[in-house]
Amino acid sequence: MASVSAEQIRTDLLEILSQLAGVEASRIQDTDRLREDLGLDSLQSMELLSRVSDRYELDLEVEDVMDVQTVGDVVRELHKFMTQGSGQ
């Protein structure tokens, strides 16, 4: 997969989170916590993982994103995962 900027990842992630959480993308901040602030439950978190994996053709596992709590964490981990060539 071609290199994707952190900003593009953030834009795509906000679109997906907006759909899952029912919150306007423009209202979602990098510091928002997925569970506490956006209200994602475990099923929605798995759906997020699935959609991101599909969008970027990644082979993400739950273990790859276990420590993420905020939107910013997700962006950083995805960018790191993609730039290191993991899963490809």
LINNORZI-V372729 format. One record per pair of residues at least 24 apart in sequence whose ideal C-beta (glycine too) atoms are under 8 Angstrom apart, sorted by sequence separation. I is the first residue (numbers start at 0). J is the second residue. If there is no record, write none. Layout:
# LINNORZI-V372729
i,j
I,J
I,J
This chain:
# LINNORZI-V372729
i,j
19,43
57,81
47,73
51,77
55,81
19,46
59,86
19,47
58,86
57,86
58,87
57,87
16,47
15,47
37,70
33,67
34,68
15,50
33,68
15,51
32,68
33,69
32,69
33,70
31,69
12,51
15,54
30,69
31,70
11,51
29,69
30,70
33,73
29,70
30,71
28,70
29,71
11,54
27,70
29,74
3,55
16,70
0,55
0,56
0,57
13,70
12,70
9,70
12,73
12,74
9,74
12,77
8,74
5,74
8,77
5,75
8,78
5,78
8,81
4,78
3,78
3,81
2,81
2,82
0,81
0,87
